[in-house]
Amino acid sequence: MVELVTVTSKGQVIIPSRLRKELNIVKGEKLLVIREGNAIKMIPVPKLSQMAGVDKELFEGRKPSQEIKEMRKEWTKEFEERIRKT
């Protein structure tokens, strides 16, 4: 997919709606902006809550302790606070 966008006087660009929909980028979403030579990459920052369950197979047939659940909640909170500050 190739799209042409215009940079505003404030340095802003509009991500084409088709691309936003395909990548599920919504208002308030955080993106990492990375320079690679003369190119710029924008990568959506995954929320830890979206990653919940990635270890599901590891714990299949077992139940994680309450301590692990509380740690995950705290990590999610800390991560989201750091992202908000940037």
N, CA, C and O atoms as CSV, one atom per row, in Angstrom:
chain,resi,resn,atom,element,x,y,z
A,1,MET,N,N,0.850,-1.186,0.000
A,1,MET,CA,C,0.000,0.000,0.000
A,1,MET,C,C,0.889,1.240,0.000
A,1,MET,O,O,1.795,1.361,0.825
A,2,VAL,N,N,0.634,2.134,-0.901
A,2,VAL,CA,C,1.376,3.387,-0.985
A,2,VAL,C,C,0.377,4.525,-0.936
A,2,VAL,O,O,-0.596,4.534,-1.690
A,3,GLU,N,N,0.609,5.479,-0.060
A,3,GLU,CA,C,-0.259,6.651,0.085
A,3,GLU,C,C,0.613,7.897,0.137
A,3,GLU,O,O,1.754,7.843,0.597
A,4,LEU,N,N,0.094,8.990,-0.321
A,4,LEU,CA,C,0.775,10.272,-0.251
A,4,LEU,C,C,0.089,11.099,0.827
A,4,LEU,O,O,-1.127,11.286,0.788
A,5,VAL,N,N,0.864,11.594,1.788
A,5,VAL,CA,C,0.315,12.449,2.842
A,5,VAL,C,C,1.080,13.759,2.845
A,5,VAL,O,O,2.181,13.844,2.302
A,6,THR,N,N,0.500,14.771,3.451
A,6,THR,CA,C,1.111,16.096,3.517
A,6,THR,C,C,1.439,16.430,4.961
A,6,THR,O,O,0.637,16.175,5.859
A,7,VAL,N,N,2.606,16.994,5.185
A,7,VAL,CA,C,3.004,17.427,6.521
A,7,VAL,C,C,2.474,18.838,6.733
A,7,VAL,O,O,2.686,19.719,5.900
A,8,THR,N,N,1.771,19.053,7.873
A,8,THR,CA,C,1.224,20.381,8.167
A,8,THR,C,C,2.321,21.282,8.731
A,8,THR,O,O,3.444,20.836,8.962
A,9,SER,N,N,1.986,22.554,8.949
A,9,SER,CA,C,2.948,23.506,9.516
A,9,SER,C,C,3.349,23.108,10.936
A,9,SER,O,O,4.386,23.547,11.433
A,10,LYS,N,N,2.537,22.283,11.588
A,10,LYS,CA,C,2.855,21.800,12.935
A,10,LYS,C,C,3.591,20.467,12.898
A,10,LYS,O,O,3.846,19.876,13.948
A,11,GLY,N,N,3.933,19.987,11.716
A,11,GLY,CA,C,4.647,18.726,11.595
A,11,GLY,C,C,3.748,17.501,11.689
A,11,GLY,O,O,4.240,16.390,11.886
A,12,GLN,N,N,2.452,17.685,11.554
A,12,GLN,CA,C,1.508,16.581,11.664
A,12,GLN,C,C,1.214,15.966,10.305
A,12,GLN,O,O,1.264,16.639,9.275
A,13,VAL,N,N,0.907,14.673,10.323
A,13,VAL,CA,C,0.456,13.982,9.116
A,13,VAL,C,C,-0.808,13.213,9.464
A,13,VAL,O,O,-1.029,12.854,10.621
A,14,ILE,N,N,-1.621,12.966,8.476
A,14,ILE,CA,C,-2.833,12.181,8.666
A,14,ILE,C,C,-2.570,10.785,8.132
A,14,ILE,O,O,-2.182,10.607,6.977
A,15,ILE,N,N,-2.789,9.797,8.991
A,15,ILE,CA,C,-2.657,8.410,8.562
A,15,ILE,C,C,-3.932,8.074,7.803
A,15,ILE,O,O,-5.023,8.243,8.346
A,16,PRO,N,N,-3.830,7.605,6.567
A,16,PRO,CA,C,-5.024,7.307,5.777
A,16,PRO,C,C,-5.982,6.368,6.524
A,16,PRO,O,O,-5.555,5.420,7.184
A,17,SER,N,N,-7.281,6.652,6.406
A,17,SER,CA,C,-8.298,5.908,7.165
A,17,SER,C,C,-8.238,4.408,6.895
A,17,SER,O,O,-8.421,3.614,7.818
A,18,ARG,N,N,-7.989,4.009,5.659
A,18,ARG,CA,C,-7.930,2.576,5.341
A,18,ARG,C,C,-6.831,1.893,6.157
A,18,ARG,O,O,-7.020,0.792,6.674
A,19,LEU,N,N,-5.690,2.556,6.262
A,19,LEU,CA,C,-4.570,2.010,7.014
A,19,LEU,C,C,-4.883,1.993,8.513
A,19,LEU,O,O,-4.563,1.028,9.207
A,20,ARG,N,N,-5.512,3.067,9.010
A,20,ARG,CA,C,-5.895,3.105,10.431
A,20,ARG,C,C,-6.842,1.962,10.766
A,20,ARG,O,O,-6.711,1.320,11.808
A,21,LYS,N,N,-7.786,1.716,9.884
A,21,LYS,CA,C,-8.744,0.623,10.118
A,21,LYS,C,C,-8.053,-0.733,10.091
A,21,LYS,O,O,-8.308,-1.578,10.949
A,22,GLU,N,N,-7.180,-0.944,9.112
A,22,GLU,CA,C,-6.487,-2.227,8.995
A,22,GLU,C,C,-5.597,-2.508,10.202
A,22,GLU,O,O,-5.471,-3.655,10.630
A,23,LEU,N,N,-4.981,-1.460,10.751
A,23,LEU,CA,C,-4.074,-1.626,11.889
A,23,LEU,C,C,-4.756,-1.357,13.225
A,23,LEU,O,O,-4.124,-1.419,14.280
A,24,ASN,N,N,-6.052,-1.059,13.171
A,24,ASN,CA,C,-6.843,-0.786,14.379
A,24,ASN,C,C,-6.218,0.341,15.208
A,24,ASN,O,O,-6.085,0.228,16.427
A,25,ILE,N,N,-5.843,1.414,14.538
A,25,ILE,CA,C,-5.292,2.596,15.208
A,25,ILE,C,C,-6.450,3.541,15.491
A,25,ILE,O,O,-7.149,3.967,14.572
A,26,VAL,N,N,-6.652,3.868,16.759
A,26,VAL,CA,C,-7.766,4.715,17.164
A,26,VAL,C,C,-7.262,5.987,17.833
A,26,VAL,O,O,-6.081,6.104,18.162
A,27,LYS,N,N,-8.162,6.927,18.026
A,27,LYS,CA,C,-7.830,8.201,18.667
A,27,LYS,C,C,-7.135,7.939,20.002
A,27,LYS,O,O,-7.595,7.126,20.804
A,28,GLY,N,N,-6.027,8.633,20.230
A,28,GLY,CA,C,-5.289,8.506,21.476
A,28,GLY,C,C,-4.250,7.398,21.472
A,28,GLY,O,O,-3.481,7.254,22.422
A,29,GLU,N,N,-4.229,6.617,20.399
A,29,GLU,CA,C,-3.257,5.519,20.285
A,29,GLU,C,C,-1.842,6.083,20.273
A,29,GLU,O,O,-1.595,7.130,19.677
A,30,LYS,N,N,-0.924,5.400,20.923
A,30,LYS,CA,C,0.478,5.806,20.935
A,30,LYS,C,C,1.210,5.074,19.818
A,30,LYS,O,O,0.978,3.887,19.587
A,31,LEU,N,N,2.095,5.787,19.127
A,31,LEU,CA,C,2.911,5.205,18.058
A,31,LEU,C,C,4.374,5.489,18.354
A,31,LEU,O,O,4.731,6.589,18.775
A,32,LEU,N,N,5.210,4.498,18.131
A,32,LEU,CA,C,6.645,4.724,18.190
A,32,LEU,C,C,7.062,5.293,16.843
A,32,LEU,O,O,6.634,4.795,15.802
A,33,VAL,N,N,7.888,6.328,16.851
A,33,VAL,CA,C,8.393,6.913,15.612
A,33,VAL,C,C,9.887,6.621,15.564
A,33,VAL,O,O,10.648,7.037,16.438
A,34,ILE,N,N,10.288,5.900,14.529
A,34,ILE,CA,C,11.667,5.446,14.414
A,34,ILE,C,C,12.251,5.932,13.097
A,34,ILE,O,O,11.642,5.786,12.037
A,35,ARG,N,N,13.445,6.514,13.182
A,35,ARG,CA,C,14.144,6.927,11.967
A,35,ARG,C,C,15.059,5.794,11.529
A,35,ARG,O,O,15.829,5.260,12.327
A,36,GLU,N,N,14.969,5.436,10.262
A,36,GLU,CA,C,15.862,4.450,9.661
A,36,GLU,C,C,16.428,5.062,8.390
A,36,GLU,O,O,15.813,5.006,7.325
A,37,GLY,N,N,17.618,5.651,8.524
A,37,GLY,CA,C,18.205,6.350,7.389
A,37,GLY,C,C,17.344,7.550,7.037
A,37,GLY,O,O,17.116,8.421,7.877
A,38,ASN,N,N,16.863,7.603,5.799
A,38,ASN,CA,C,15.984,8.684,5.363
A,38,ASN,C,C,14.514,8.318,5.466
A,38,ASN,O,O,13.659,9.043,4.957
A,39,ALA,N,N,14.207,7.199,6.118
A,39,ALA,CA,C,12.822,6.743,6.253
A,39,ALA,C,C,12.340,6.914,7.693
A,39,ALA,O,O,13.135,6.926,8.633
A,40,ILE,N,N,11.036,7.044,7.843
A,40,ILE,CA,C,10.413,7.140,9.161
A,40,ILE,C,C,9.413,5.998,9.283
A,40,ILE,O,O,8.586,5.793,8.395
A,41,LYS,N,N,9.490,5.255,10.384
A,41,LYS,CA,C,8.528,4.189,10.664
A,41,LYS,C,C,7.674,4.619,11.846
A,41,LYS,O,O,8.179,5.190,12.813
A,42,MET,N,N,6.383,4.344,11.764
A,42,MET,CA,C,5.485,4.571,12.893
A,42,MET,C,C,4.888,3.219,13.254
A,42,MET,O,O,4.255,2.561,12.429
A,43,ILE,N,N,5.101,2.818,14.501
A,43,ILE,CA,C,4.672,1.501,14.937
A,43,ILE,C,C,3.725,1.643,16.118
A,43,ILE,O,O,4.096,2.247,17.124
A,44,PRO,N,N,2.495,1.096,16.025
A,44,PRO,CA,C,1.581,1.159,17.167
A,44,PRO,C,C,2.183,0.455,18.379
A,44,PRO,O,O,2.748,-0.631,18.259
A,45,VAL,N,N,2.058,1.078,19.539
A,45,VAL,CA,C,2.551,0.493,20.790
A,45,VAL,C,C,1.459,-0.426,21.328
A,45,VAL,O,O,0.356,0.031,21.626
A,46,PRO,N,N,1.757,-1.715,21.452
A,46,PRO,CA,C,0.734,-2.617,21.973
A,46,PRO,C,C,0.508,-2.363,23.458
A,46,PRO,O,O,1.454,-2.121,24.208
A,47,LYS,N,N,-0.742,-2.421,23.870
A,47,LYS,CA,C,-1.061,-2.301,25.286
A,47,LYS,C,C,-0.821,-3.667,25.913
A,47,LYS,O,O,-1.106,-4.701,25.309
A,48,LEU,N,N,-0.302,-3.657,27.111
A,48,LEU,CA,C,-0.056,-4.928,27.780
A,48,LEU,C,C,-1.340,-5.722,27.931
A,48,LEU,O,O,-1.324,-6.953,27.918
A,49,SER,N,N,-2.453,-5.013,28.075
A,49,SER,CA,C,-3.725,-5.723,28.209
A,49,SER,C,C,-4.056,-6.500,26.942
A,49,SER,O,O,-4.758,-7.509,27.006
A,50,GLN,N,N,-3.556,-6.041,25.775
A,50,GLN,CA,C,-3.775,-6.768,24.530
A,50,GLN,C,C,-2.907,-8.014,24.457
A,50,GLN,O,O,-3.188,-8.940,23.697
A,51,MET,N,N,-1.854,-8.022,25.256
A,51,MET,CA,C,-0.955,-9.161,25.236
A,51,MET,C,C,-1.357,-10.211,26.271
A,51,MET,O,O,-0.732,-11.267,26.371
A,52,ALA,N,N,-2.397,-9.914,27.034
A,52,ALA,CA,C,-2.849,-10.863,28.045
A,52,ALA,C,C,-3.174,-12.190,27.374
A,52,ALA,O,O,-3.837,-12.235,26.338
A,53,GLY,N,N,-2.706,-13.241,27.972
A,53,GLY,CA,C,-2.994,-14.566,27.440
A,53,GLY,C,C,-1.919,-15.123,26.530
A,53,GLY,O,O,-2.033,-16.262,26.077
A,54,VAL,N,N,-0.869,-14.348,26.246
A,54,VAL,CA,C,0.178,-14.879,25.369
A,54,VAL,C,C,0.870,-16.079,26.005
A,54,VAL,O,O,1.485,-16.893,25.316
A,55,ASP,N,N,0.761,-16.176,27.325
A,55,ASP,CA,C,1.352,-17.310,28.036
A,55,ASP,C,C,0.309,-18.373,28.384
A,55,ASP,O,O,0.542,-19.226,29.239
A,56,LYS,N,N,-0.832,-18.311,27.718
A,56,LYS,CA,C,-1.948,-19.211,28.014
A,56,LYS,C,C,-1.525,-20.682,27.947
A,56,LYS,O,O,-1.876,-21.474,28.822
A,57,GLU,N,N,-0.778,-21.039,26.915
A,57,GLU,CA,C,-0.358,-22.435,26.758
A,57,GLU,C,C,0.548,-22.866,27.902
A,57,GLU,O,O,0.489,-24.013,28.345
A,58,LEU,N,N,1.379,-21.959,28.376
A,58,LEU,CA,C,2.280,-22.272,29.475
A,58,LEU,C,C,1.506,-22.651,30.740
A,58,LEU,O,O,1.913,-23.536,31.493
A,59,PHE,N,N,0.387,-21.965,30.956
A,59,PHE,CA,C,-0.393,-22.193,32.166
A,59,PHE,C,C,-1.612,-23.091,31.941
A,59,PHE,O,O,-2.460,-23.215,32.825
A,60,GLU,N,N,-1.703,-23.711,30.778
A,60,GLU,CA,C,-2.841,-24.580,30.471
A,60,GLU,C,C,-2.938,-25.691,31.517
A,60,GLU,O,O,-1.962,-26.380,31.812
A,61,GLY,N,N,-4.121,-25.842,32.059
A,61,GLY,CA,C,-4.339,-26.857,33.087
A,61,GLY,C,C,-3.937,-26.395,34.474
A,61,GLY,O,O,-4.168,-27.101,35.456
A,62,ARG,N,N,-3.341,-25.221,34.565
A,62,ARG,CA,C,-2.937,-24.652,35.852
A,62,ARG,C,C,-3.561,-23.272,35.975
A,62,ARG,O,O,-4.002,-22.695,34.981
A,63,LYS,N,N,-3.597,-22.750,37.173
A,63,LYS,CA,C,-4.091,-21.386,37.381
A,63,LYS,C,C,-2.955,-20.543,37.963
A,63,LYS,O,O,-2.379,-20.896,38.992
A,64,PRO,N,N,-2.632,-19.418,37.294
A,64,PRO,CA,C,-1.572,-18.563,37.837
A,64,PRO,C,C,-1.988,-18.046,39.217
A,64,PRO,O,O,-3.168,-17.829,39.489
A,65,SER,N,N,-1.016,-17.862,40.053
A,65,SER,CA,C,-1.312,-17.390,41.405
A,65,SER,C,C,-1.852,-15.968,41.366
A,65,SER,O,O,-1.680,-15.247,40.383
A,66,GLN,N,N,-2.498,-15.585,42.436
A,66,GLN,CA,C,-3.032,-14.233,42.560
A,66,GLN,C,C,-1.896,-13.214,42.479
A,66,GLN,O,O,-2.083,-12.110,41.967
A,67,GLU,N,N,-0.729,-13.585,42.980
A,67,GLU,CA,C,0.432,-12.693,42.937
A,67,GLU,C,C,0.795,-12.335,41.489
A,67,GLU,O,O,1.083,-11.175,41.193
A,68,ILE,N,N,0.783,-13.309,40.603
A,68,ILE,CA,C,1.101,-13.057,39.199
A,68,ILE,C,C,0.050,-12.142,38.580
A,68,ILE,O,O,0.393,-11.223,37.835
A,69,LYS,N,N,-1.220,-12.380,38.879
A,69,LYS,CA,C,-2.288,-11.518,38.344
A,69,LYS,C,C,-2.104,-10.076,38.803
A,69,LYS,O,O,-2.271,-9.145,38.015
A,70,GLU,N,N,-1.755,-9.889,40.090
A,70,GLU,CA,C,-1.549,-8.535,40.610
A,70,GLU,C,C,-0.328,-7.884,39.961
A,70,GLU,O,O,-0.353,-6.689,39.665
A,71,MET,N,N,0.740,-8.653,39.736
A,71,MET,CA,C,1.929,-8.120,39.072
A,71,MET,C,C,1.591,-7.667,37.657
A,71,MET,O,O,2.051,-6.612,37.221
A,72,ARG,N,N,0.799,-8.445,36.939
A,72,ARG,CA,C,0.418,-8.069,35.571
A,72,ARG,C,C,-0.361,-6.765,35.569
A,72,ARG,O,O,-0.132,-5.905,34.718
A,73,LYS,N,N,-1.289,-6.610,36.522
A,73,LYS,CA,C,-2.072,-5.371,36.611
A,73,LYS,C,C,-1.154,-4.179,36.868
A,73,LYS,O,O,-1.306,-3.126,36.248
A,74,GLU,N,N,-0.196,-4.351,37.788
A,74,GLU,CA,C,0.723,-3.272,38.117
A,74,GLU,C,C,1.614,-2.926,36.930
A,74,GLU,O,O,1.840,-1.748,36.651
A,75,TRP,N,N,2.123,-3.936,36.228
A,75,TRP,CA,C,2.958,-3.689,35.057
A,75,TRP,C,C,2.185,-2.940,33.983
A,75,TRP,O,O,2.711,-2.014,33.366
A,76,THR,N,N,0.940,-3.336,33.759
A,76,THR,CA,C,0.104,-2.665,32.760
A,76,THR,C,C,-0.083,-1.197,33.146
A,76,THR,O,O,0.046,-0.304,32.309
A,77,LYS,N,N,-0.388,-0.963,34.416
A,77,LYS,CA,C,-0.590,0.406,34.901
A,77,LYS,C,C,0.681,1.237,34.718
A,77,LYS,O,O,0.617,2.355,34.205
A,78,GLU,N,N,1.841,0.702,35.133
A,78,GLU,CA,C,3.105,1.425,35.011
A,78,GLU,C,C,3.448,1.701,33.553
A,78,GLU,O,O,3.880,2.803,33.214
A,79,PHE,N,N,3.258,0.704,32.687
A,79,PHE,CA,C,3.572,0.871,31.270
A,79,PHE,C,C,2.705,1.963,30.649
A,79,PHE,O,O,3.209,2.825,29.931
A,80,GLU,N,N,1.403,1.925,30.925
A,80,GLU,CA,C,0.499,2.921,30.349
A,80,GLU,C,C,0.808,4.322,30.866
A,80,GLU,O,O,0.668,5.295,30.125
A,81,GLU,N,N,1.229,4.441,32.140
A,81,GLU,CA,C,1.614,5.736,32.675
A,81,GLU,C,C,2.867,6.269,31.981
A,81,GLU,O,O,2.947,7.460,31.681
A,82,ARG,N,N,3.846,5.398,31.725
A,82,ARG,CA,C,5.068,5.815,31.021
A,82,ARG,C,C,4.749,6.285,29.615
A,82,ARG,O,O,5.286,7.293,29.157
A,83,ILE,N,N,3.878,5.558,28.929
A,83,ILE,CA,C,3.501,5.929,27.570
A,83,ILE,C,C,2.800,7.293,27.561
A,83,ILE,O,O,3.041,8.107,26.670
A,84,ARG,N,N,1.934,7.543,28.550
A,84,ARG,CA,C,1.222,8.824,28.628
A,84,ARG,C,C,2.188,9.993,28.813
A,84,ARG,O,O,1.930,11.093,28.325
A,85,LYS,N,N,3.296,9.762,29.514
A,85,LYS,CA,C,4.263,10.826,29.807
A,85,LYS,C,C,5.102,11.185,28.574
A,85,LYS,O,O,5.676,12.273,28.523
A,86,THR,N,N,5.185,10.288,27.577
A,86,THR,CA,C,6.028,10.562,26.417
A,86,THR,C,C,5.324,11.388,25.391
A,86,THR,O,O,5.902,11.705,24.352
